[in-house]
Each structure stands twice: as C-alpha cells, then as structure tokens.
C-alpha cells in the first residue's frame, strides 16, 4: 500500500464529510503536507556547493 498524499487525503475526506468537520480535515492535511515536504532543487545545489567547499578545504589542509 502506498502512502496517501496530503492532497489525496483531503479530497477523500472532504468529499464524504459534513462541513462541520472540514476544519479538522484541512488541519490534518496541512500536518501531512509538512511531513511530506522534501528538499527543493535550490536546497540540493546549496548542499552540493557546501560539500565541494568542505572537500576543497580538507584537501588544502592535507597539502600543508
């Protein structure tokens, strides 16, 4: 069984519930979404640059 995304959860639950429970369902979907967030391309590029810089610093320190 695959893990349900926040959007799938929201659609499934809002469709079959009364409007009085919508706020609870939306809050649960927001919580799920925060747990499912990954790293952006910008985050990954920044991390790669950090790794390269650290590697070069270590190389320079070994060659001294």
N, CA, C and O of each residue as an XYZ file, in Angstrom:
256
protein
N       0.843     -1.188      0.000
C       0.000      0.000      0.000
C       0.887      1.250      0.000
O       1.793      1.371      0.825
N       0.629      2.161     -0.909
C       1.400      3.392     -0.966
C       0.836      4.396      0.031
O      -0.352      4.378      0.356
N       1.707      5.262      0.501
C       1.295      6.277      1.461
C       0.453      7.324      0.736
O       0.800      7.772     -0.357
N      -0.637      7.695      1.351
C      -1.536      8.679      0.769
C      -0.937     10.077      0.915
O      -0.427     10.434      1.976
N      -1.002     10.859     -0.155
C      -0.517     12.232     -0.080
C      -1.538     13.086      0.665
O      -2.686     12.682      0.850
N      -1.105     14.267      1.090
C      -1.996     15.184      1.795
C      -3.173     15.580      0.910
O      -4.299     15.704      1.392
N      -2.919     15.776     -0.373
C      -3.985     16.162     -1.296
C      -4.993     15.025     -1.459
O      -6.201     15.262     -1.453
N      -4.509     13.806     -1.602
C      -5.419     12.656     -1.717
C      -6.261     12.500     -0.450
O      -7.463     12.246     -0.520
N      -5.616     12.654      0.703
C      -6.324     12.589      1.974
C      -7.427     13.645      2.015
O      -8.565     13.354      2.385
N      -7.082     14.855      1.637
C      -8.030     15.966      1.664
C      -9.225     15.703      0.761
O     -10.370     15.888      1.172
N      -8.965     15.278     -0.453
C     -10.052     15.001     -1.407
C     -10.954     13.891     -0.882
O     -12.177     14.030     -0.880
N     -10.355     12.795     -0.439
C     -11.151     11.674      0.057
C     -12.011     12.059      1.242
O     -13.181     11.684      1.311
N     -11.443     12.804      2.171
C     -12.168     13.113      3.392
C     -13.153     14.254      3.261
O     -14.215     14.217      3.883
N     -12.838     15.253      2.483
C     -13.800     16.350      2.301
C     -15.007     15.897      1.494
O     -16.128     16.351      1.722
N     -14.772     15.025      0.578
C     -15.859     14.548     -0.285
C     -16.962     13.861      0.521
O     -18.145     14.017      0.222
N     -16.569     13.101      1.540
C     -17.546     12.286      2.270
C     -17.910     12.844      3.648
O     -18.607     12.169      4.405
N     -17.477     14.013      3.986
C     -17.763     14.537      5.317
C     -18.711     15.725      5.260
O     -18.976     16.297      4.202
N     -19.206     16.069      6.431
C     -20.056     17.244      6.537
C     -19.169     18.466      6.720
O     -18.003     18.351      7.097
N     -19.718     19.606      6.456
C     -18.922     20.830      6.531
C     -18.431     21.123      7.943
O     -17.472     21.879      8.100
N     -19.042     20.563      8.961
C     -18.612     20.823     10.335
C     -17.257     20.192     10.635
O     -16.571     20.639     11.554
N     -16.853     19.174      9.893
C     -15.558     18.521     10.114
C     -14.475     19.026      9.166
O     -13.324     18.608      9.289
N     -14.796     19.891      8.244
C     -13.833     20.349      7.249
C     -12.595     20.976      7.872
O     -11.478     20.715      7.425
N     -12.781     21.801      8.902
C     -11.637     22.476      9.515
C     -10.642     21.449     10.069
O      -9.435     21.595      9.880
N     -11.137     20.424     10.745
C     -10.272     19.372     11.282
C      -9.544     18.635     10.161
O      -8.354     18.341     10.268
N     -10.261     18.347      9.103
C      -9.685     17.613      7.974
C      -8.607     18.440      7.290
O      -7.551     17.916      6.937
N      -8.866     19.718      7.104
C      -7.887     20.613      6.467
C      -6.635     20.727      7.338
O      -5.521     20.726      6.816
N      -6.804     20.823      8.652
C      -5.652     20.900      9.552
C      -4.823     19.620      9.489
O      -3.594     19.679      9.497
N      -5.483     18.467      9.427
C      -4.768     17.196      9.311
C      -4.007     17.126      7.990
O      -2.880     16.633      7.950
N      -4.614     17.616      6.909
C      -3.948     17.626      5.602
C      -2.726     18.534      5.628
O      -1.700     18.201      5.034
N      -2.817     19.672      6.304
C      -1.672     20.578      6.420
C      -0.531     19.900      7.176
O       0.635     20.020      6.799
N      -0.880     19.191      8.238
C       0.124     18.471      9.017
C       0.806     17.415      8.144
O       2.029     17.284      8.171
N       0.020     16.666      7.376
C       0.567     15.650      6.481
C       1.494     16.277      5.453
O       2.566     15.746      5.165
N       1.071     17.419      4.897
C       1.866     18.090      3.876
C       3.230     18.496      4.420
O       4.247     18.324      3.749
N       3.250     19.035      5.636
C       4.526     19.427      6.246
C       5.443     18.237      6.433
O       6.656     18.361      6.263
N       4.885     17.081      6.780
C       5.688     15.873      6.959
C       6.225     15.353      5.626
O       7.264     14.692      5.590
N       5.521     15.648      4.534
C       5.888     15.115      3.225
C       6.812     16.027      2.436
O       7.294     15.646      1.369
N       7.064     17.216      2.941
C       7.899     18.153      2.194
C       9.310     17.611      2.033
O       9.896     17.060      2.965
N       9.826     17.776      0.857
C      11.190     17.344      0.581
C      12.094     18.540      0.398
O      11.733     19.666      0.742
N      13.242     18.296     -0.131
C      14.198     19.364     -0.371
C      14.002     19.928     -1.771
O      13.742     19.184     -2.717
N      14.125     21.237     -1.899
C      13.990     21.890     -3.199
C      15.288     21.723     -3.985
O      16.319     21.335     -3.435
N      15.218     22.018     -5.256
C      16.412     21.972     -6.098
C      17.446     22.968     -5.576
O      18.644     22.684     -5.569
N      16.983     24.118     -5.146
C      17.882     25.139     -4.597
C      18.591     24.616     -3.342
O      19.785     24.854     -3.163
N      17.865     23.908     -2.477
C      18.474     23.316     -1.285
C      19.565     22.331     -1.665
O      20.632     22.316     -1.051
N      19.308     21.519     -2.661
C      20.262     20.493     -3.073
C      21.520     21.116     -3.690
O      22.629     20.647     -3.436
N      21.355     22.157     -4.491
C      22.504     22.849     -5.089
C      23.345     23.485     -3.991
O      24.572     23.396     -4.009
N      22.683     24.123     -3.042
C      23.393     24.752     -1.927
C      24.176     23.698     -1.126
O      25.317     23.941     -0.734
N      23.573     22.549     -0.890
C      24.257     21.492     -0.152
C      25.453     20.948     -0.946
O      26.515     20.690     -0.380
N      25.270     20.779     -2.250
C      26.370     20.293     -3.094
C      27.537     21.280     -3.066
O      28.694     20.871     -2.967
N      27.242     22.561     -3.152
C      28.295     23.575     -3.088
C      29.010     23.534     -1.739
O      30.233     23.662     -1.676
N      28.252     23.356     -0.670
C      28.840     23.238      0.661
C      29.791     22.045      0.715
O      30.907     22.163      1.221
N      29.357     20.905      0.199
C      30.196     19.692      0.206
C      31.483     19.890     -0.580
O      32.554     19.473     -0.138
N      31.382     20.522     -1.737
C      32.568     20.779     -2.567
C      33.530     21.707     -1.831
O      34.738     21.470     -1.812
N      32.996     22.753     -1.233
C      33.851     23.696     -0.486
C      34.551     23.010      0.680
O      35.735     23.247      0.917
N      33.843     22.175      1.397
C      34.443     21.452      2.528
C      35.510     20.477      2.038
O      36.562     20.341      2.663
N      35.247     19.811      0.942
C      36.215     18.889      0.364
C      37.494     19.628     -0.024
O      38.598     19.163      0.259
N      37.336     20.789     -0.675
C      38.498     21.583     -1.078
C      39.271     22.096      0.136
O      40.501     22.131      0.107
N      38.579     22.490      1.193
C      39.253     22.929      2.419
C      40.071     21.784      3.003
O      41.215     21.980      3.413
N      39.497     20.610      3.041
C      40.220     19.446      3.573
C      41.431     19.097      2.727
O      42.478     18.730      3.261
N      41.297     19.209      1.412
C      42.427     18.949      0.524
C      43.552     19.950      0.791
O      44.721     19.575      0.882
N      43.189     21.212      0.913
C      44.184     22.260      1.174
C      44.867     22.041      2.511
O      46.071     22.270      2.627
N      44.139     21.609      3.511
C      44.729     21.360      4.834
C      45.665     20.159      4.816
O      46.668     20.157      5.529
N      45.365     19.155      4.031
C      46.230     17.972      3.934
C      47.527     18.280      3.189
O      48.562     17.671      3.460
N      47.470     19.216      2.260
C      48.639     19.538      1.455
C      49.580     20.527      2.144
O      50.629     20.855      1.589
N      49.242     20.991      3.298
C      50.092     21.971      4.009
C      51.181     21.280      4.769
O      51.990     21.938      5.424
